[in-house]
Amino acid sequence: MADRLSISHPSPGSIETTMVPPDHPERKISAAYCPLGWIGKPEEVAALAHFLASPDSAYLTGQVITLDGGMTAGFTGRAIELAVG
């Protein structure tokens, strides 16, 4: 067995990037799908990656950590309201 080999990684949901302009309507709909009510930021993914690379995660291995503000935990009706007007 490898000496202290740890294989875990983040699985991000919607994250703010320059691929979708800030004023694009899809951002509002994506945020509405999220129970927390906002789209994730690159810094939030980076913070998780930093934790996974740190000694603090030494006992954590074999995990896919979903970082999506609760999107996969449950659907919110706000997205439907925004989509249909």
One Martini backbone bead per residue (centre of mass of N, CA, C, O) as a GRO file, in nm:
protein
   85
    1MET     BB    1   0.098   0.035   0.019
    2ALA     BB    2   0.075   0.349   0.016
    3ASP     BB    3   0.212   0.633   0.151
    4ARG     BB    4  -0.039   0.834   0.221
    5LEU     BB    5  -0.259   0.799   0.009
    6SER     BB    6  -0.475   1.053  -0.139
    7ILE     BB    7  -0.815   1.027  -0.287
    8SER     BB    8  -0.960   1.337  -0.348
    9HIS     BB    9  -1.246   1.546  -0.467
   10PRO     BB   10  -1.395   1.795  -0.621
   11SER     BB   11  -1.758   1.871  -0.705
   12PRO     BB   12  -1.868   2.112  -0.883
   13GLY     BB   13  -2.090   2.331  -0.964
   14SER     BB   14  -2.188   2.629  -0.994
   15ILE     BB   15  -1.951   2.868  -1.132
   16GLU     BB   16  -1.802   3.160  -1.142
   17THR     BB   17  -1.734   3.289  -1.467
   18THR     BB   18  -1.646   3.415  -1.790
   19MET     BB   19  -1.844   3.233  -1.961
   20VAL     BB   20  -2.062   3.398  -1.794
   21PRO     BB   21  -2.212   3.669  -1.781
   22PRO     BB   22  -2.332   3.862  -1.521
   23ASP     BB   23  -2.614   3.942  -1.701
   24HIS     BB   24  -2.704   3.664  -1.738
   25PRO     BB   25  -2.994   3.480  -1.689
   26GLU     BB   26  -2.862   3.206  -1.599
   27ARG     BB   27  -2.759   3.296  -1.324
   28LYS     BB   28  -3.032   3.332  -1.185
   29ILE     BB   29  -3.129   3.041  -1.228
   30SER     BB   30  -2.894   2.893  -1.093
   31ALA     BB   31  -2.936   3.026  -0.814
   32ALA     BB   32  -3.232   2.912  -0.780
   33TYR     BB   33  -3.142   2.606  -0.766
   34CYS     BB   34  -3.005   2.701  -0.509
   35PRO     BB   35  -3.056   2.684  -0.174
   36LEU     BB   36  -2.852   2.927  -0.107
   37GLY     BB   37  -2.878   3.148  -0.371
   38TRP     BB   38  -2.590   3.087  -0.511
   39ILE     BB   39  -2.303   3.111  -0.685
   40GLY     BB   40  -2.013   2.995  -0.699
   41LYS     BB   41  -1.671   3.035  -0.618
   42PRO     BB   42  -1.348   2.981  -0.687
   43GLU     BB   43  -1.253   3.015  -0.388
   44GLU     BB   44  -1.420   2.772  -0.279
   45VAL     BB   45  -1.270   2.555  -0.438
   46ALA     BB   46  -0.984   2.629  -0.343
   47ALA     BB   47  -1.031   2.573  -0.042
   48LEU     BB   48  -1.081   2.271  -0.076
   49ALA     BB   49  -0.816   2.201  -0.219
   50HIS     BB   50  -0.638   2.296   0.012
   51PHE     BB   51  -0.742   2.099   0.220
   52LEU     BB   52  -0.673   1.835   0.057
   53ALA     BB   53  -0.351   1.925   0.057
   54SER     BB   54  -0.355   1.904   0.355
   55PRO     BB   55  -0.303   1.769   0.672
   56ASP     BB   56  -0.612   1.788   0.759
   57SER     BB   57  -0.676   1.538   0.532
   58ALA     BB   58  -0.526   1.265   0.611
   59TYR     BB   59  -0.807   1.081   0.676
   60LEU     BB   60  -0.894   1.151   0.384
   61THR     BB   61  -1.045   0.914   0.147
   62GLY     BB   62  -1.227   0.842  -0.137
   63GLN     BB   63  -1.356   1.131  -0.214
   64VAL     BB   64  -1.647   1.307  -0.324
   65ILE     BB   65  -1.692   1.658  -0.311
   66THR     BB   66  -1.972   1.837  -0.294
   67LEU     BB   67  -1.988   2.181  -0.448
   68ASP     BB   68  -2.336   2.321  -0.471
   69GLY     BB   69  -2.528   2.451  -0.245
   70GLY     BB   70  -2.751   2.194  -0.268
   71MET     BB   71  -2.852   2.097  -0.551
   72THR     BB   72  -2.848   1.773  -0.496
   73ALA     BB   73  -3.048   1.786  -0.239
   74GLY     BB   74  -3.248   2.011  -0.381
   75PHE     BB   75  -3.525   2.152  -0.514
   76THR     BB   76  -3.635   2.468  -0.631
   77GLY     BB   77  -3.904   2.682  -0.717
   78ARG     BB   78  -3.755   2.942  -0.817
   79ALA     BB   79  -3.672   2.838  -1.099
   80ILE     BB   80  -3.953   2.813  -1.220
   81GLU     BB   81  -4.044   3.104  -1.183
   82LEU     BB   82  -3.817   3.223  -1.366
   83ALA     BB   83  -3.867   3.054  -1.628
   84VAL     BB   84  -4.192   3.141  -1.657
   85GLY     BB   85  -4.241   3.435  -1.502
   0.00000   0.00000   0.00000
